[in-house]
Amino acid sequence: MSFYDTYLKIKNEPYEEIFASFTVKDVDRALLKTSLDEKDLLALLSPAAGERLEEMAQKAHRLTLQNFGKVIVLFAPLYLTDYCVNKCTYCSFSFDNDFPRRKLNPLEIDQEAKALKDMGIQHVILLTGESKIHSSVEYLAESANILKKHAASISIEVQPLETEEYAQLVAAGVDGLTVFHEVYNEEIYKELHVKGPKRNYRYRLDAPERGCKAGMRSVNIGALLGLDDWRKEVFFTALHAEYLQKKYIETDIAVSFPRIRPNLGGFSPRFDVNNKELVQAMLAFRLFMPRAGITLSTREEAEFRDHLIKLGVTKMSAASSTVVGGYANKKEDNSQFEISDTRTVDEVKNRLKQLGYQPISKDWDILADLEGENVFSNARNHNRETRAGASV
Amino acid sequence: MDELMIGETKLTNRLFTGTGKFADHSMMKQAFAHSGSEVVTVAVRRVDLEAGHENILEDIPPNMIIMPNTSGARNAEEAVRIARLARAAGMGNWIKIEVISDQKYLLPDNEETIRATDILANEGFVVLPYMNPDLMAAKKMVDAGAAAVMPLGSPIGSNRGIRMKEMIRILIEEKTVPIIVDAGIGKPSEAAEAMEMGADAVLVNTAIATAEDPVGMAEAFDLAVKSGRKAYLAGLGPVSQRAHASSPLTGFLS
């Protein structure tokens, strides 16, 4: 069983008709429920729900406050390398885009991590292009090892890996995995991912599940909005999140709602997703999964991000650089996509405080290697003793 | 003097508080000051000793006992590691064990909690396990060395009151260590209810931290806990579903 089986079952539903069939009454009914089903989710994503955004926002705000409190966890991406073997029409890192590629060495990684810590960032997400050669599991594990000295939590956003490979990284101290499926619509997926291993739809779709199996503490998924009808894509994303949460109840499942940004390839989104629609997408998801994380990146503009905070966001990036080596040596270079919110960490923190939220820089301690052997051997002895005791 | 003993420590106030979910530290500090609370739980994972004035420990009134918790632990091993981190960081000897391997309802894993209690009690910690109210599990935690047992009233942060009332009543009846009702208490009246039932203390975090006026709410909880405790000590009258006719079966004897 994989989410792909679910996808096959639901992919050919007449979504346009379904969305058009909902009325404001259906939306109101969904708003009154404490536990929402798929039909409610569709109603909240429908055009009819556009008339109930304020009500949805109020409830989303209340639920988020209750479940997560008045706090927002801050993080930033650290780009390790931009080598990539894929050709994707919407991404600057595509192998046929001609620009000098880089890969950080251990010393540079240390400098980047230190620079991030000095900025006030301790939750770091390691990013790479997709290349098993330039961003091998060994390289990622080594990077995590260096990061551990400066960070409190390490996530990865790299090419999809095997379960054992994810497990290797978990052992090295990585606790989070982000894999955006980009577009759930399989036909469009094939059109946009022209060359390279990323063309393998199923292998990418199952990557979050492999991460859960490998013991990642949190798994973040998302669709790149603008590649197909957002209502459909958000519906698939939410069902994917629910599928993972049900099956891997110990894993924190989070969702992002990235919108297409300008990039080197000059790709423009096929479907426009305006601010109101992005808000609706986020609210519908929050009401459907009140306990799930919602991650917000600096793709969005500062003022808009400030408004989104109260609508369900639990984690946001700050002062991001999408350039390899962009923190220790600030210079113009080729980025994966353009950043919209260019505020510093301190500026973001101060704004959060003004809005009545506590910015959280540290929300975990990397436990890998930490007195590790000791604890486990004690625990094992303890188990043996208990069992021995029971049998006497 | 109506005192509560946790391990070797005497407490006079029966409201425990927590640092989670507050909008800012100064609000939190004020709320604690008005709560009368003597014990505050802090998530170790949120403690940043290098954060200078932003270090949350700096904003906890010095008269309060810090009860670090293992929030984020998904099994006994992680809870043990986090507890040791807390001790190494100078957060004292108390530890509230939270082992939660369910991210949807945030329900504690009693089995792993018992294992962690055993290891940490042996290491000299004053162990207060957060648990799903189950008598057998509570007994095992006490046997393993728990200084108190902290059953949930409802799932964490749900503000739904004492939904586990019957099971908690049994824990209280059978208790050999203090019972502290933790999680789910959304209103002062519910805190009073737990205290009237005979709970030794309650832990309230979300309801105070996310109130519009956390300071006012902290005061309200303090009063409710005191009131509930007083009612319990004064001996509540028995509750009956209907009126009693006087001795319909034995009246002939008089």
Interface residues (C-beta under 8 A of the other chain):
Chain A: L65 Q66 N67 F68 G69 K70 V71 Q122 A152 R217 Q245 I249 E250 T251 D252 I253 R291 K353 G356 Y357 Q358 I360 S361 K362 D363 W364 D365 L367 L370 E371 G372 V375 F376 N378 A379 H382 N383
Chain B: G20 K21 F22 A23 D24 H25 V44 R45 R46 V47 D48 A51 E54 G72 R74 A76 E77 E78 V80 R81 I82 R84 L85 S101 D102 Q103 K104 Y105 L106 R115 D118 I119 G157 S158 N159 T206 A209 T210
